[in-house]
Amino acid sequence: MSGKLRLGVNIDHVATVRNARGSAYPDPIRAAKIAEDAGADGITAHLREDRRHISDADIEGLMAVLTKPLNFEMAATDEMQKIALRHRPHAVCIVPEKREERTTEGGLEVAREENRLAHFIAPLREAGCRVSIFIAADARQIEAAHRIGAQVIELHTGAYCDFHADGHFAQRDAELERLREMAAYGHSLGLEVHAGHGLTYETVQPVAAFPEVMELNIGHFIIGEAIFRGLDPAIREMRRLMDEARG
Ligand code: PXP
């Protein structure tokens, strides 16, 4: 195992800046094209129920112009399922969504909603989408994701990154260990393992080094860093750190 680690660049926050002014710029599709050229292996975009960043037109535009796979993040709602079935993106990542949250705060409670989610993802799989479930590093959730027929789990790295940022290094290391064990566990069940949320230049390498992790999805930090060094160099540096960690 331990092939090349894929980088999915999440462009949501280009749209956040655009929407802050209700203008037409900066254009997330232009950002996605730059990301493709800078070494992204895919583009990730989250169409939220409240459309606070990515819009329906953005998804349409991305599907029309991308040469790399689109990872379409969405909540498990009928509206989003219809949109996904219309576009048939390469990948669909099911995430929990609350209107009042600033970002996707926790993983999906798959174990509690197993039946509903199994029925929800079946047509997406039949349409040819690779279905991923965004979950905490928790054996119960991983087993439930496996039972409902997901091909991929994406492990939520937000807590690990927050502990690092707050200087709680013992808790950070404990969370990293949990992520390591659960990445191995998910892989042992036959699931493809991805990870993401909150990753930065400082936190990416320990996660990138897990041999079972095949893809990282990273957005907010890269888009922020692009203000200072430009989008292309910001992505290339993330790519370099990932490759270095993979060794
Ligand atoms: N993976 C998933 C499933 C997400 O929901 C997000 C945020 O939209 C990310 C990765 C990227 O997180 P960040 O923007 O913090 O890098």
Residues whose N, C-alpha, C, O or C-beta is under 5 A from the ligand:
A	BS01	PXP	N10 H46 V95 T104 F134 G196 H197 G198 L199 N217 I218 G219 H220 F221
